[in-house]
Amino acid sequence: MTRDKAVTVKLRTFVVSDSREFTPIEFAGITFSRDRRIQGGIELYVGDSLILGRSDTDTIDALWSLLLTYIEGFMAGRSGVLNFPERRFTFSLKKMGRGEILAKFTDREEKRAAVGREKDVLEALTSGGVEFFSALLGFSPRDDWSYRRDLNTAQRLHAECSRLQ
């Protein structure tokens, strides 16, 4: 990968339907609650490299909540690894200098990693959180306070990304 070229970062969230098909969150139409344990995956590309795949499934609302907490800590200068709630997968971000970040996914069989602009990766992740929790709250008949809190966190973190170089 050439580091002096701009790298496109793309993110989408999918929900696993009862028929085991992956449906983009905006079309899922599923009523969420913390006790439903709805499976889903986040597809994150940094350039041409797949970092998180839709088939790396987990309880999607819990995963997004934990991912936002992880991003918040990362943006505050803390490092670490995000363990998926129900799987043996890990995700991590590492500052590389010059405004770049290493995004890395690891499971037992494979490791996927790519370097991109820190601002672009964090904007994609936080924007994905806003999109996910906005859709989730739109589908849910009652306004779950923890989902509203997660949406507010995603919106705040996304706004903070504008200050990154």
Salt bridges, closest charged atoms under 4 A:
GLU26 OE2 - ARG12 NH2 2.87
GLU43 OE2 - ARG54 NE 3.20
ASP56 OD2 - ARG112 NH2 2.48
ASP61 OD2 - ARG34 NH1 3.92
GLU72 OE2 - ARG156 NH2 2.33
GLU86 OE2 - ARG37 NH2 2.38
GLU86 OE1 - ARG87 NH1 3.99
GLU100 OE1 - ARG3 NH1 3.84
GLU100 OE1 - ARG98 NH2 3.16
GLU110 OE2 - ARG112 NH1 3.53
GLU118 OE2 - LYS95 NZ 2.68
ASP120 OD1 - ARG117 NH1 3.73
ASP143 OD2 - ARG148 NH2 3.28
ASP150 OD2 - ARG34 NH2 2.74
ASP150 OD1 - ARG149 NH2 3.42
GLU160 OE2 - ARG156 NH1 3.17
